[in-house]
Amino acid sequence: MNNIKRFPLELVFWVTALVLLATANGHEHHFTLCPLANLGFQDWCPGCGIGRSISHILHGEFTESFSEHWFGFPALLIIVYRIYTLIKNKNKFKISTTNT
């Protein structure tokens, strides 16, 4: 049980998300859990637009990234900063479960 509490779940989530966005093709629509995209509004959904925007940035397509969503670059910076702080502070937040 101690190992589950120490597992950096948020860190794994953000790193996995960036890896998936880096390997995804931003020009194609693919399987998604987004309700707006599943209803046929895939070009209008702001969340999907940020995801495609970050994917374009990671592929070096900056003008296409800005055309997908203007907040893609700041969102990527925020995510990278969050990953940095999680790695930097991972030893500070260990939960002690010893009985006294």
A tleap script that builds the chain and sets N, CA, C and O, in Angstrom:
source leaprc.protein.ff14SB
mol = sequence {
  NMET ASN ASN ILE LYS ARG PHE PRO LEU GLU
  LEU VAL PHE TRP VAL THR ALA LEU VAL LEU
  LEU ALA THR ALA ASN GLY HIE GLU HIE HIE
  PHE THR LEU CYS PRO LEU ALA ASN LEU GLY
  PHE GLN ASP TRP CYS PRO GLY CYS GLY ILE
  GLY ARG SER ILE SER HIE ILE LEU HIE GLY
  GLU PHE THR GLU SER PHE SER GLU HIE TRP
  PHE GLY PHE PRO ALA LEU LEU ILE ILE VAL
  TYR ARG ILE TYR THR LEU ILE LYS ASN LYS
  ASN LYS PHE LYS ILE SER THR THR ASN CTHR
}
set mol.1.N position { 0.812 -1.195 0.000 }
set mol.1.CA position { 0.000 0.000 0.000 }
set mol.1.C position { 0.857 1.262 0.000 }
set mol.1.O position { 0.460 2.290 -0.548 }
set mol.2.N position { 2.031 1.178 0.615 }
set mol.2.CA position { 2.907 2.350 0.662 }
set mol.2.C position { 3.369 2.762 -0.730 }
set mol.2.O position { 3.506 3.951 -1.016 }
set mol.3.N position { 3.609 1.775 -1.600 }
set mol.3.CA position { 4.078 2.091 -2.943 }
set mol.3.C position { 3.014 2.794 -3.764 }
set mol.3.O position { 3.338 3.630 -4.608 }
set mol.4.N position { 1.743 2.468 -3.531 }
set mol.4.CA position { 0.663 3.122 -4.270 }
set mol.4.C position { 0.593 4.594 -3.907 }
set mol.4.O position { 0.368 5.434 -4.778 }
set mol.5.N position { 0.782 4.919 -2.644 }
set mol.5.CA position { 0.725 6.320 -2.210 }
set mol.5.C position { 1.912 7.125 -2.721 }
set mol.5.O position { 1.806 8.341 -2.882 }
set mol.6.N position { 3.018 6.483 -2.974 }
set mol.6.CA position { 4.220 7.186 -3.456 }
set mol.6.C position { 4.296 7.261 -4.972 }
set mol.6.O position { 5.147 7.969 -5.512 }
set mol.7.N position { 3.425 6.546 -5.665 }
set mol.7.CA position { 3.470 6.512 -7.127 }
set mol.7.C position { 3.062 7.867 -7.700 }
set mol.7.O position { 1.978 8.360 -7.388 }
set mol.8.N position { 3.906 8.479 -8.530 }
set mol.8.CA position { 3.614 9.827 -9.068 }
set mol.8.C position { 2.616 9.772 -10.224 }
set mol.8.O position { 3.000 9.921 -11.384 }
set mol.9.N position { 1.359 9.564 -9.916 }
set mol.9.CA position { 0.332 9.370 -10.929 }
set mol.9.C position { 0.167 10.591 -11.834 }
set mol.9.O position { 0.032 10.448 -13.049 }
set mol.10.N position { 0.178 11.780 -11.252 }
set mol.10.CA position { 0.026 12.987 -12.072 }
set mol.10.C position { 1.197 13.154 -13.029 }
set mol.10.O position { 1.007 13.543 -14.181 }
set mol.11.N position { 2.402 12.864 -12.561 }
set mol.11.CA position { 3.581 12.955 -13.418 }
set mol.11.C position { 3.483 11.984 -14.586 }
set mol.11.O position { 3.788 12.355 -15.719 }
set mol.12.N position { 3.068 10.765 -14.333 }
set mol.12.CA position { 2.912 9.779 -15.398 }
set mol.12.C position { 1.838 10.228 -16.382 }
set mol.12.O position { 1.997 10.058 -17.591 }
set mol.13.N position { 0.745 10.798 -15.875 }
set mol.13.CA position { -0.328 11.277 -16.731 }
set mol.13.C position { 0.168 12.340 -17.699 }
set mol.13.O position { -0.081 12.236 -18.900 }
set mol.14.N position { 0.866 13.366 -17.205 }
set mol.14.CA position { 1.310 14.464 -18.076 }
set mol.14.C position { 2.373 14.014 -19.064 }
set mol.14.O position { 2.346 14.430 -20.223 }
set mol.15.N position { 3.301 13.182 -18.640 }
set mol.15.CA position { 4.339 12.704 -19.562 }
set mol.15.C position { 3.711 11.830 -20.648 }
set mol.15.O position { 4.068 11.947 -21.820 }
set mol.16.N position { 2.781 10.958 -20.267 }
set mol.16.CA position { 2.095 10.111 -21.250 }
set mol.16.C position { 1.299 10.955 -22.235 }
set mol.16.O position { 1.289 10.674 -23.434 }
set mol.17.N position { 0.633 11.991 -21.730 }
set mol.17.CA position { -0.146 12.868 -22.611 }
set mol.17.C position { 0.750 13.545 -23.638 }
set mol.17.O position { 0.391 13.620 -24.813 }
set mol.18.N position { 1.914 14.042 -23.215 }
set mol.18.CA position { 2.815 14.703 -24.165 }
set mol.18.C position { 3.402 13.713 -25.160 }
set mol.18.O position { 3.580 14.048 -26.331 }
set mol.19.N position { 3.704 12.505 -24.714 }
set mol.19.CA position { 4.229 11.482 -25.640 }
set mol.19.C position { 3.170 11.130 -26.681 }
set mol.19.O position { 3.477 11.008 -27.867 }
set mol.20.N position { 1.931 10.968 -26.240 }
set mol.20.CA position { 0.862 10.654 -27.191 }
set mol.20.C position { 0.615 11.800 -28.165 }
set mol.20.O position { 0.363 11.560 -29.346 }
set mol.21.N position { 0.684 13.038 -27.689 }
set mol.21.CA position { 0.519 14.175 -28.592 }
set mol.21.C position { 1.685 14.300 -29.560 }
set mol.21.O position { 1.507 14.731 -30.699 }
set mol.22.N position { 2.882 13.925 -29.108 }
set mol.22.CA position { 4.052 13.999 -29.987 }
set mol.22.C position { 4.007 12.934 -31.077 }
set mol.22.O position { 4.560 13.129 -32.160 }
set mol.23.N position { 3.357 11.823 -30.798 }
set mol.23.CA position { 3.301 10.755 -31.797 }
set mol.23.C position { 2.025 10.795 -32.630 }
set mol.23.O position { 1.912 10.075 -33.622 }
set mol.24.N position { 1.065 11.627 -32.238 }
set mol.24.CA position { -0.198 11.701 -32.973 }
set mol.24.C position { -0.047 12.558 -34.225 }
set mol.24.O position { 0.783 13.465 -34.285 }
set mol.25.N position { -0.856 12.252 -35.204 }
set mol.25.CA position { -0.910 13.052 -36.418 }
set mol.25.C position { -2.009 14.094 -36.230 }
set mol.25.O position { -3.188 13.748 -36.151 }
set mol.26.N position { -1.629 15.357 -36.160 }
set mol.26.CA position { -2.586 16.423 -35.920 }
set mol.26.C position { -3.487 16.732 -37.096 }
set mol.26.O position { -4.459 17.472 -36.952 }
set mol.27.N position { -3.180 16.178 -38.257 }
set mol.27.CA position { -3.970 16.445 -39.453 }
set mol.27.C position { -5.156 15.486 -39.604 }
set mol.27.O position { -6.055 15.736 -40.407 }
set mol.28.N position { -5.160 14.402 -38.843 }
set mol.28.CA position { -6.222 13.408 -38.946 }
set mol.28.C position { -7.052 13.402 -37.671 }
set mol.28.O position { -6.537 13.616 -36.574 }
set mol.29.N position { -8.343 13.153 -37.839 }
set mol.29.CA position { -9.200 12.959 -36.676 }
set mol.29.C position { -9.197 11.479 -36.342 }
set mol.29.O position { -9.308 10.629 -37.225 }
set mol.30.N position { -9.071 11.185 -35.072 }
set mol.30.CA position { -8.935 9.808 -34.623 }
set mol.30.C position { -9.927 9.550 -33.498 }
set mol.30.O position { -10.743 10.413 -33.176 }
set mol.31.N position { -9.860 8.377 -32.908 }
set mol.31.CA position { -10.757 8.025 -31.811 }
set mol.31.C position { -10.589 9.018 -30.672 }
set mol.31.O position { -9.470 9.381 -30.308 }
set mol.32.N position { -11.704 9.447 -30.121 }
set mol.32.CA position { -11.661 10.396 -29.026 }
set mol.32.C position { -12.805 10.131 -28.059 }
set mol.32.O position { -13.833 9.568 -28.436 }
set mol.33.N position { -12.619 10.537 -26.829 }
set mol.33.CA position { -13.666 10.457 -25.821 }
set mol.33.C position { -14.428 11.778 -25.704 }
set mol.33.O position { -15.352 11.890 -24.899 }
set mol.34.N position { -14.052 12.760 -26.489 }
set mol.34.CA position { -14.667 14.079 -26.436 }
set mol.34.C position { -16.119 14.012 -26.925 }
set mol.34.O position { -16.365 13.575 -28.049 }
set mol.35.N position { -17.079 14.439 -26.100 }
set mol.35.CA position { -18.470 14.372 -26.544 }
set mol.35.C position { -18.767 15.316 -27.710 }
set mol.35.O position { -19.583 14.981 -28.569 }
set mol.36.N position { -18.131 16.476 -27.761 }
set mol.36.CA position { -18.365 17.397 -28.880 }
set mol.36.C position { -17.851 16.827 -30.193 }
set mol.36.O position { -18.517 16.926 -31.224 }
set mol.37.N position { -16.672 16.234 -30.152 }
set mol.37.CA position { -16.112 15.634 -31.370 }
set mol.37.C position { -16.951 14.446 -31.825 }
set mol.37.O position { -17.135 14.236 -33.024 }
set mol.38.N position { -17.457 13.674 -30.878 }
set mol.38.CA position { -18.295 12.524 -31.241 }
set mol.38.C position { -19.652 12.946 -31.793 }
set mol.38.O position { -20.299 12.179 -32.506 }
set mol.39.N position { -20.086 14.167 -31.465 }
set mol.39.CA position { -21.328 14.685 -32.031 }
set mol.39.C position { -21.117 15.351 -33.386 }
set mol.39.O position { -22.081 15.790 -34.013 }
set mol.40.N position { -19.869 15.433 -33.847 }
set mol.40.CA position { -19.580 16.003 -35.156 }
set mol.40.C position { -19.027 17.411 -35.123 }
set mol.40.O position { -18.876 18.039 -36.171 }
set mol.41.N position { -18.720 17.921 -33.936 }
set mol.41.CA position { -18.181 19.276 -33.814 }
set mol.41.C position { -16.674 19.255 -33.576 }
set mol.41.O position { -16.176 20.061 -32.790 }
set mol.42.N position { -15.933 18.362 -34.227 }
set mol.42.CA position { -14.513 18.213 -33.949 }
set mol.42.C position { -13.689 19.443 -34.310 }
set mol.42.O position { -12.621 19.651 -33.735 }
set mol.43.N position { -14.160 20.265 -35.250 }
set mol.43.CA position { -13.405 21.474 -35.597 }
set mol.43.C position { -13.716 22.631 -34.659 }
set mol.43.O position { -13.025 23.650 -34.689 }
set mol.44.N position { -14.744 22.492 -33.826 }
set mol.44.CA position { -15.150 23.583 -32.959 }
set mol.44.C position { -14.698 23.398 -31.517 }
set mol.44.O position { -14.587 24.386 -30.792 }
set mol.45.N position { -14.435 22.182 -31.076 }
set mol.45.CA position { -14.128 21.889 -29.676 }
set mol.45.C position { -12.815 22.550 -29.255 }
set mol.45.O position { -11.780 22.288 -29.868 }
set mol.46.N position { -12.828 23.405 -28.220 }
set mol.46.CA position { -11.599 24.072 -27.791 }
set mol.46.C position { -10.575 23.110 -27.193 }
set mol.46.O position { -9.372 23.314 -27.354 }
set mol.47.N position { -11.036 22.067 -26.507 }
set mol.47.CA position { -10.101 21.099 -25.931 }
set mol.47.C position { -9.368 20.314 -27.003 }
set mol.47.O position { -8.158 20.103 -26.912 }
set mol.48.N position { -10.108 19.880 -28.023 }
set mol.48.CA position { -9.471 19.163 -29.133 }
set mol.48.C position { -8.529 20.089 -29.890 }
set mol.48.O position { -7.481 19.657 -30.371 }
set mol.49.N position { -8.900 21.360 -29.996 }
set mol.49.CA position { -8.047 22.329 -30.679 }
set mol.49.C position { -6.727 22.534 -29.963 }
set mol.49.O position { -5.686 22.667 -30.606 }
set mol.50.N position { -6.758 22.560 -28.626 }
set mol.50.CA position { -5.515 22.692 -27.868 }
set mol.50.C position { -4.657 21.446 -28.044 }
set mol.50.O position { -3.438 21.544 -28.189 }
set mol.51.N position { -5.284 20.284 -28.032 }
set mol.51.CA position { -4.530 19.044 -28.243 }
set mol.51.C position { -3.863 19.007 -29.599 }
set mol.51.O position { -2.688 18.653 -29.706 }
set mol.52.N position { -4.607 19.374 -30.649 }
set mol.52.CA position { -4.004 19.418 -31.994 }
set mol.52.C position { -2.936 20.505 -32.078 }
set mol.52.O position { -1.923 20.332 -32.756 }
set mol.53.N position { -3.159 21.622 -31.392 }
set mol.53.CA position { -2.185 22.709 -31.395 }
set mol.53.C position { -0.866 22.265 -30.764 }
set mol.53.O position { 0.205 22.534 -31.307 }
set mol.54.N position { -0.942 21.592 -29.625 }
set mol.54.CA position { 0.276 21.090 -28.966 }
set mol.54.C position { 0.947 20.038 -29.846 }
set mol.54.O position { 2.175 19.998 -29.932 }
set mol.55.N position { 0.166 19.196 -30.491 }
set mol.55.CA position { 0.741 18.198 -31.397 }
set mol.55.C position { 1.494 18.867 -32.541 }
set mol.55.O position { 2.579 18.417 -32.911 }
set mol.56.N position { 0.937 19.929 -33.103 }
set mol.56.CA position { 1.633 20.654 -34.174 }
set mol.56.C position { 2.918 21.299 -33.670 }
set mol.56.O position { 3.923 21.310 -34.380 }
set mol.57.N position { 2.898 21.838 -32.452 }
set mol.57.CA position { 4.116 22.431 -31.879 }
set mol.57.C position { 5.199 21.368 -31.746 }
set mol.57.O position { 6.355 21.607 -32.096 }
set mol.58.N position { 4.828 20.204 -31.242 }
set mol.58.CA position { 5.810 19.133 -31.044 }
set mol.58.C position { 6.335 18.581 -32.363 }
set mol.58.O position { 7.384 17.937 -32.390 }
set mol.59.N position { 5.613 18.827 -33.465 }
set mol.59.CA position { 6.096 18.444 -34.795 }
set mol.59.C position { 6.780 19.604 -35.508 }
set mol.59.O position { 7.223 19.444 -36.645 }
set mol.60.N position { 6.877 20.778 -34.863 }
set mol.60.CA position { 7.551 21.935 -35.448 }
set mol.60.C position { 6.699 22.739 -36.410 }
set mol.60.O position { 7.230 23.546 -37.172 }
set mol.61.N position { 5.399 22.539 -36.394 }
set mol.61.CA position { 4.484 23.247 -37.296 }
set mol.61.C position { 3.806 24.384 -36.519 }
set mol.61.O position { 2.663 24.251 -36.081 }
set mol.62.N position { 4.522 25.495 -36.357 }
set mol.62.CA position { 4.073 26.553 -35.465 }
set mol.62.C position { 2.904 27.365 -36.030 }
set mol.62.O position { 2.016 27.761 -35.275 }
set mol.63.N position { 2.886 27.617 -37.326 }
set mol.63.CA position { 1.774 28.390 -37.886 }
set mol.63.C position { 0.480 27.589 -37.855 }
set mol.63.O position { -0.584 28.145 -37.583 }
set mol.64.N position { 0.556 26.294 -38.129 }
set mol.64.CA position { -0.628 25.447 -38.039 }
set mol.64.C position { -1.092 25.319 -36.596 }
set mol.64.O position { -2.290 25.228 -36.326 }
set mol.65.N position { -0.132 25.314 -35.664 }
set mol.65.CA position { -0.482 25.256 -34.256 }
set mol.65.C position { -1.291 26.478 -33.846 }
set mol.65.O position { -2.300 26.359 -33.151 }
set mol.66.N position { -0.845 27.651 -34.279 }
set mol.66.CA position { -1.553 28.878 -33.920 }
set mol.66.C position { -2.923 28.938 -34.588 }
set mol.66.O position { -3.861 29.506 -34.027 }
set mol.67.N position { -3.046 28.359 -35.777 }
set mol.67.CA position { -4.347 28.373 -36.444 }
set mol.67.C position { -5.335 27.397 -35.793 }
set mol.67.O position { -6.544 27.616 -35.865 }
set mol.68.N position { -4.843 26.325 -35.159 }
set mol.68.CA position { -5.727 25.395 -34.456 }
set mol.68.C position { -6.276 26.028 -33.180 }
set mol.68.O position { -7.485 26.018 -32.945 }
set mol.69.N position { -5.379 26.580 -32.355 }
set mol.69.CA position { -5.791 27.235 -31.108 }
set mol.69.C position { -4.653 28.129 -30.661 }
set mol.69.O position { -3.499 27.701 -30.629 }
set mol.70.N position { -4.963 29.353 -30.320 }
set mol.70.CA position { -3.917 30.316 -29.959 }
set mol.70.C position { -3.298 30.006 -28.604 }
set mol.70.O position { -2.200 30.483 -28.316 }
set mol.71.N position { -3.967 29.221 -27.763 }
set mol.71.CA position { -3.470 28.940 -26.421 }
set mol.71.C position { -2.603 27.683 -26.365 }
set mol.71.O position { -2.235 27.256 -25.271 }
set mol.72.N position { -2.266 27.080 -27.496 }
set mol.72.CA position { -1.489 25.852 -27.502 }
set mol.72.C position { -0.098 26.009 -26.928 }
set mol.72.O position { 0.343 25.177 -26.135 }
set mol.73.N position { 0.602 27.067 -27.315 }
set mol.73.CA position { 1.969 27.266 -26.816 }
set mol.73.C position { 1.987 27.572 -25.323 }
set mol.73.O position { 2.768 26.953 -24.600 }
set mol.74.N position { 1.153 28.509 -24.819 }
set mol.74.CA position { 1.134 28.712 -23.367 }
set mol.74.C position { 0.719 27.450 -22.602 }
set mol.74.O position { 1.243 27.192 -21.519 }
set mol.75.N position { -0.207 26.667 -23.143 }
set mol.75.CA position { -0.622 25.430 -22.474 }
set mol.75.C position { 0.536 24.444 -22.398 }
set mol.75.O position { 0.722 23.781 -21.378 }
set mol.76.N position { 1.312 24.345 -23.468 }
set mol.76.CA position { 2.473 23.454 -23.461 }
set mol.76.C position { 3.496 23.909 -22.430 }
set mol.76.O position { 4.069 23.084 -21.719 }
set mol.77.N position { 3.729 25.213 -22.341 }
set mol.77.CA position { 4.659 25.730 -21.334 }
set mol.77.C position { 4.177 25.423 -19.918 }
set mol.77.O position { 4.977 25.063 -19.054 }
set mol.78.N position { 2.880 25.562 -19.680 }
set mol.78.CA position { 2.328 25.273 -18.359 }
set mol.78.C position { 2.479 23.791 -18.022 }
set mol.78.O position { 2.828 23.445 -16.893 }
set mol.79.N position { 2.221 22.920 -18.990 }
set mol.79.CA position { 2.350 21.474 -18.750 }
set mol.79.C position { 3.799 21.092 -18.492 }
set mol.79.O position { 4.080 20.302 -17.590 }
set mol.80.N position { 4.725 21.645 -19.276 }
set mol.80.CA position { 6.147 21.339 -19.074 }
set mol.80.C position { 6.618 21.856 -17.717 }
set mol.80.O position { 7.396 21.185 -17.039 }
set mol.81.N position { 6.157 23.039 -17.314 }
set mol.81.CA position { 6.517 23.572 -15.997 }
set mol.81.C position { 5.952 22.686 -14.888 }
set mol.81.O position { 6.620 22.455 -13.880 }
set mol.82.N position { 4.730 22.190 -15.066 }
set mol.82.CA position { 4.133 21.311 -14.056 }
set mol.82.C position { 4.917 20.007 -13.942 }
set mol.82.O position { 5.126 19.504 -12.838 }
set mol.83.N position { 5.354 19.454 -15.076 }
set mol.83.CA position { 6.180 18.243 -15.042 }
set mol.83.C position { 7.482 18.517 -14.306 }
set mol.83.O position { 7.932 17.701 -13.501 }
set mol.84.N position { 8.087 19.669 -14.585 }
set mol.84.CA position { 9.335 20.048 -13.912 }
set mol.84.C position { 9.142 20.141 -12.403 }
set mol.84.O position { 9.963 19.625 -11.645 }
set mol.85.N position { 8.064 20.795 -11.954 }
set mol.85.CA position { 7.847 20.935 -10.513 }
set mol.85.C position { 7.520 19.586 -9.861 }
set mol.85.O position { 7.904 19.350 -8.716 }
set mol.86.N position { 6.826 18.712 -10.566 }
set mol.86.CA position { 6.551 17.392 -10.003 }
set mol.86.C position { 7.824 16.572 -9.841 }
set mol.86.O position { 7.992 15.868 -8.845 }
set mol.87.N position { 8.721 16.663 -10.823 }
set mol.87.CA position { 9.995 15.935 -10.719 }
set mol.87.C position { 10.857 16.540 -9.616 }
set mol.87.O position { 11.477 15.812 -8.840 }
set mol.88.N position { 10.897 17.851 -9.547 }
set mol.88.CA position { 11.723 18.550 -8.555 }
set mol.88.C position { 11.246 18.278 -7.128 }
set mol.88.O position { 12.061 18.126 -6.218 }
set mol.89.N position { 9.937 18.216 -6.934 }
set mol.89.CA position { 9.391 18.090 -5.583 }
set mol.89.C position { 8.885 16.695 -5.252 }
set mol.89.O position { 8.148 16.531 -4.279 }
set mol.90.N position { 9.255 15.692 -6.025 }
set mol.90.CA position { 8.675 14.369 -5.789 }
set mol.90.C position { 9.100 13.777 -4.452 }
set mol.90.O position { 8.357 12.975 -3.887 }
set mol.91.N position { 10.249 14.134 -3.932 }
set mol.91.CA position { 10.691 13.589 -2.647 }
set mol.91.C position { 10.098 14.344 -1.467 }
set mol.91.O position { 10.108 13.825 -0.350 }
set mol.92.N position { 9.589 15.537 -1.673 }
set mol.92.CA position { 9.050 16.337 -0.583 }
set mol.92.C position { 7.665 15.891 -0.152 }
set mol.92.O position { 7.263 16.160 0.980 }
set mol.93.N position { 6.921 15.213 -1.025 }
set mol.93.CA position { 5.534 14.905 -0.735 }
set mol.93.C position { 5.294 13.430 -0.404 }
set mol.93.O position { 4.186 12.932 -0.603 }
set mol.94.N position { 6.283 12.743 0.082 }
set mol.94.CA position { 6.084 11.346 0.440 }
set mol.94.C position { 5.240 11.266 1.699 }
set mol.94.O position { 5.449 12.015 2.653 }
set mol.95.N position { 4.299 10.365 1.686 }
set mol.95.CA position { 3.380 10.195 2.811 }
set mol.95.C position { 3.938 9.124 3.739 }
set mol.95.O position { 4.246 8.014 3.304 }
set mol.96.N position { 4.064 9.451 4.983 }
set mol.96.CA position { 4.538 8.490 5.959 }
set mol.96.C position { 3.334 7.762 6.555 }
set mol.96.O position { 2.401 8.392 7.053 }
set mol.97.N position { 3.364 6.449 6.499 }
set mol.97.CA position { 2.230 5.660 7.009 }
set mol.97.C position { 2.653 4.789 8.188 }
set mol.97.O position { 2.074 3.725 8.407 }
set mol.98.N position { 3.633 5.217 8.934 }
set mol.98.CA position { 4.071 4.435 10.085 }
set mol.98.C position { 3.124 4.639 11.252 }
set mol.98.O position { 2.668 5.754 11.506 }
set mol.99.N position { 2.837 3.587 11.941 }
set mol.99.CA position { 1.983 3.664 13.126 }
set mol.99.C position { 2.820 4.006 14.341 }
set mol.99.O position { 3.906 3.461 14.538 }
set mol.100.N position { 2.309 4.906 15.145 }
set mol.100.CA position { 3.058 5.285 16.363 }
set mol.100.C position { 2.332 4.873 17.594 }
set mol.100.O position { 2.812 5.109 18.702 }
savepdb mol mol.pdb
quit
